[in-house]
Amino acid sequence: MTTLIRQAPQPATVHRAVQVPVFGVPWPLYKLAAVVAGVVVAALVFTFTGSGTASMWASAVAVITVWWGGYVLLRERWDDGERDFIAEHRSRR
């Protein structure tokens, strides 16, 4: 016999991040900003140093910083799983 032990929590209400269409695919704005920052940093570093290696490393740092920074600041919650259920109902135990 199957019994219902607990009910699934209602998903959290979150605001959607600003999205920009890139070739018909919606991208969050922070991803587009990361790509643009990488291109700008690569062009500037290559212009001033003439080194492709330094340009690549600097642009990689810029892209990763902007991409993950935007993700952390503007992310949407999607994991309404067991951990959230336990946290919300801890006082009932």
C-alpha positions in Angstrom: 0.0 0.0 0.0 1.3 3.5 -0.9 0.9 6.3 1.6 1.6 10.0 1.4 4.3 10.8 4.0 4.8 14.4 3.2 3.6 17.0 0.7 5.9 18.7 -1.7 6.5 22.4 -0.8 5.2 25.1 -3.1 7.9 26.4 -5.4 9.4 29.7 -4.3 8.3 32.8 -6.1 11.3 34.4 -7.9 11.7 37.2 -10.3 13.0 36.4 -13.7 16.4 37.8 -14.7 16.5 40.2 -17.6 17.0 38.1 -20.7 18.3 39.2 -24.1 17.7 37.2 -27.3 21.0 36.0 -28.8 20.4 34.3 -32.2 16.8 33.6 -31.1 17.9 32.0 -27.8 17.1 33.9 -24.5 20.3 34.6 -22.5 20.4 36.2 -19.1 21.9 39.7 -19.4 24.9 38.8 -17.1 26.1 36.1 -19.6 26.1 38.6 -22.4 27.9 41.2 -20.2 30.5 38.5 -19.4 31.2 37.8 -23.1 31.4 41.5 -23.9 33.7 42.1 -20.9 36.0 39.3 -22.1 36.2 40.7 -25.6 36.9 44.2 -24.4 39.6 43.0 -21.9 41.2 40.8 -24.5 41.4 43.7 -27.0 42.8 46.1 -24.4 45.4 43.7 -23.0 46.5 42.6 -26.5 46.7 46.3 -27.6 48.9 47.3 -24.7 51.0 44.2 -24.2 51.0 42.5 -27.6 50.9 39.1 -25.8 48.3 36.6 -26.8 48.9 34.6 -23.6 48.3 37.6 -21.3 45.3 38.6 -23.3 43.8 35.1 -23.0 44.4 34.9 -19.3 43.0 38.4 -18.6 39.9 37.8 -20.7 39.3 34.4 -19.0 39.5 36.0 -15.6 37.2 38.8 -16.7 34.6 36.4 -18.2 34.6 34.1 -15.2 34.4 37.0 -12.7 31.5 38.7 -14.5 29.7 35.4 -15.3 29.8 34.0 -11.8 29.3 37.3 -10.2 26.2 37.9 -12.2 25.0 34.4 -11.5 25.4 34.7 -7.7 23.8 38.2 -7.6 20.9 37.5 -10.0 20.4 33.7 -9.9 17.0 32.1 -9.8 16.2 29.4 -7.2 15.4 26.2 -8.9 16.2 23.6 -6.3 13.1 23.2 -4.1 14.2 19.8 -3.0 14.5 17.8 0.2 17.0 20.3 1.7 14.5 23.2 1.4 11.6 21.0 2.7 13.6 20.1 5.8 14.7 23.7 6.4 11.1 24.9 6.2 9.6 22.2 8.4 12.4 21.9 11.0 10.2 23.2 13.8 7.6 20.4 13.3 10.0 17.6 14.4 
